[in-house]
Amino acid sequence: MTSTLRRGAPWVLASAGAAIVAVAIAPFIGQTPLAFGRVFSLSLPFADNIDAQIFFLARLPRSLAAAIVGGTLAAAGVVFQGLLRNPLATPYTLGISAGASFGAMTAIAFGSMLPMIGVTGASLAGAVLAVMVVYALATARHSGLSTTVLLLAGVTMNSFFSALILFVQYLSDFTQTFRALRWLMGDLDVAGYAPILGALPLVLVALGGFLWLARPLNLLSLGADAAATRGVDVRRAQRVAFFSGSLATGAAVSIGGPIGFVGIIVPHLVRLVVGADHRLVLPASFFVGAAFLVVCDVVSRIVMAPLELPVGIITALIGGPFFLWMLIRRKP
């Protein structure tokens, strides 16, 4: 283990501990106070234990969803920044989120025609469609994966799917439009554990790709040619980065909608602490992102209680100024 890893390992462990503590404490915070003894009481039947029902059926799934979505988006942000060699890249840069949002909008507006798919399934289908189109465009005239064309294709698909989303909204009635608008703001009001379990296999596959990418991303930061001379299969690394990051983004959006700024705030904050080594940045970003979104979700539930804000509003209020600060401090 190098000295860099030895110095950064305690920060990774601390971030993991923070994520676990956040998930454990968050379900107890809300408009309705919960008693620890009643939540875990074995003397009361679950059907008669209101505290346990609120904890296990309402708040715990929400906290777990926030942790998975926040951690996945933060790690995907690291991967896309490394792939595109752009510190301002986010999980939504390549149009995956827009495709997922279009799928979800279609399910919300025409759900009666697609009863077996649901919003989560339609969101994943839209993400897959976006991935296929962007990848096809990025490889159409190149033997490898052109990051420049990839970025341009992502921007184009963002605009295209945004137009389709507006079209679907135009065809929707008031109730459908309100539901869709709330989803587009980023909403972690999940109903039970089904959405989490549905997306979890995809998240695990993406995280496996992230683990493999730690060393290649370190070398790709030096440039494709320099990475190739050091034994990196550049094409393979780029493809793994693109597909694993896209898979993670699609899974996260299918659970909580397009929650913005997590993928840019967290990676940069983590780099300020642990440095630029992706072997540290990737795991630390996952855990910090998980803790960050859990805290933001708690704030969204209590800051204007009994009114509950979409968590995307909280992350935008934090991330907007941070993004502007990043633009200002970035060297030309």
Summary of the structure (lengths in Angstrom):
residues: 332
radius of gyration: 20.3
end to end distance: 35.3
largest distance: 67.4
contacts: 1202
relative contact order: 0.18
helix: 77%
strand: 0%
